Amino acid sequence: MTNPGKFITLEGVDGAGKSTHLAFIADRLRAQGHEVVVTREPGGTPLGETLRELLLHRDMDADTELLLMFAARQAHLAECIQPALARGAWVVSDRFTDASYAYQCGGRGIPVERVAALEAWVQRGFAPDLTLLFDVTPDVAEARRSAARTADRFEREADSFFGRVRQAYLDRARAEPQRMRVLDAGKSIAALQTEIAGLLDRLA
């Protein structure tokens, strides 16, 4: 019988540097002999990628944004994440449901109960095995966003928006300290990857 894989998610405000560490995590897990699926939200499936383009570049109200996020998540779970885990692969995703609590609740002000109801319906108790929260101060995040590619609809939000997003992430990490591990994204890449390696080794 195939051992089920593990599900690892990376979270943080835009500019926290998550993408810098995705390849390191995947390479380390592959070196340990695991099949690794790297994916992202919104996205991860053909439908999810279409919805991603709408979410990042089309103006919409907050409730529509939330519903589209969960529509993409349902497809992501059914077509990508759960089949991969069932065959024993490890899945590493750039964002998952914590992002909805951070961005749609913290950032947009949607009541937590709405997100929780959608989470219960779509996920049915399913959750990541490990979530790495890359935490960074608002000024550092803003500087990194400014130096990056052309900003999308979320990246153009005001610093106050990202302050609320960051606080929502930290609140969730305090509520679930065993699953969510807060990493100081202001550290050097080498120092962060040493810390990440230790967390991965304990999960294996």
N, C-alpha and C positions, 0 to 999 in steps of 0.2 A: 504493500500500500504506500502510495506517495505521501511524503510528509507535506503538509500544507506550507506554502511560503509565508513570508512576512510582508507586511505593508508599512512602508515608511513614508512620511510626508514631510515636506519642507514648507515652512510658513515664515511670514514677516512682511513688513511694509515694503512697498516699492522702493528699491534702492538699498535694501538690506544685504544684498549680495548672495541670495540663495543660489542663483544659477551658477555662480563661481564654483560651488561645492557639489553640484549634481554629478558631474563626471567623476570626481574623486570618489564619491560614495559608490557609484555604479562599478567603477574599476576595482575598488577594494572588495566588494561583494563577489564580483566575478573571479577575482584571484583566489577567493575562498571556495570556489567551485559552484557557486549559485548561478542559475539562469536569472538574469535581471531584466526587467521591463521598466524603462524610463518613460514617464508620461507627464501630463500636465493638466491643470484645470484653469479656466474652462478649456476643454479640448479633449484630446486622447482618443477620439473616434472621428469618423468623417462628419457625423452630425455635430459632435461637440466642437470641432474646428470651425464649422459654419457658424454655430452659435457664438463662438469666441469672437469672430470678426464683428458680429453685430454688437456684442457686449462691449468690446473695446472701442468701437468707432461710431456707433449709432446712438444718438441721444434717446433716452427713455426714462420713464419714471422709476422710482426705487422699487416698487412692487413688481413691475415687469422685469426689472433686472434680477431680482431675487428668484422669480419663477423660472426665468431662462437659465440661471445658474443651476438650479436643481434639475431642470430638464436635461441639461448637458451632463450633470452628475449621474442621473439615472442611466443614461446610455453608457457613460464611462464605466460604471460598476458592472452593468450587464454584459457589455461587449469586450471589456479590456481587463479591469482589475480582478473581478471574481474568477473568470476563467484562468487567468495567469496564476493566481494563488492556488487554485484547485489542482493545477498540474505541478505545483511545487516551486514555481518561480517566486522571486522576491520582486515586489513592485515598489518603485521609488517615484513619488508624484510631487511635482512642483505645485503645491496648494491642494487643499481638500476642504472639508466642511468648516474647519476652524476659520477659514478665510471668509465664509459667509457670515459667521458671527462677528468677525472683526470689521469687515467692510460694509456689509448691509445693515447690521445692528449698530456697531460702534460708529462707523462712518456716516451712514445714511439715517440712522435713528429708527430703523424698523424694530418693532417689539421683538424681544428674544423669543417669545412664545410662538411667533409665526415661523421662525427658522427651526425651532425645536420640533414643531409639528411636521414640517417638511422633512426634516432629518429622520424622524421616526417612521414616516411613510416610505421614504426612498431607501433608507439604510437598514431598517429593521434590526437595530442593535449592532450593526457592523461598524467598526471603528479601526483606525490605524493601530498598529502595534507600537509604533514610536513616532513621535512628531518632534522635529527639530525646529525650534522657534529662533530665528536669527533676529536678535534685537539690536537696534541701533538708534542713536539719538536723532531727533527730527532734522537737525542741521546737517548732519553727515548724510542722511538719506536724501535730503533735498539736493545736496551737492552732487551725489552720485547720479540722481535722476537727471539733473541738468546736463551732465556730461555724457549721458547715454543717447540712444537713438531718439528719433522723433517721438514725442510723448503721446501716449494713447489717452483715452477719456479719463481713466483713473489717475494716471500720472500727472494730469493737469490740475488735479484738485489742490486746494489750498493747504498750507501747512497745518491748519487747525483740523482739517479732515484727517490727515495722517496721524496727528496727535491722538485723536479719538480711536483710530484704528489700532495704533500701538497699545493704547491702554486696554482696549478690549482683548487683544492678544494676551497681554500680561495677566489680566484677570482670569482668563481661561487657563493659563499655565498654572496659576496659583490654585485653581480648583482641581486640576488634574496633574499633579506634579510627577506621578509615575509615568504617565504617557508623554507629557509635553516637557521637553528639556529646553530651558532658555540658554542660548549661546550669545555671548557678547560679540556681535558682528563688527565691533570696532577693533578687535584684535587682529593681529597679522594672520594671513591665510595659513601659514604653517602652524601657528598655535591653535587656530580653530580646527584644522584638520587632525591634529593630534587628539584634541578633545572628541571630535566626531568619531575617530577610529576607536576610541575607548568605549563609546556608547554602542557602536555597531558590534564590537566584540562581545559585549555583555548580552546583546540581543540574540546573537547567533546560537 
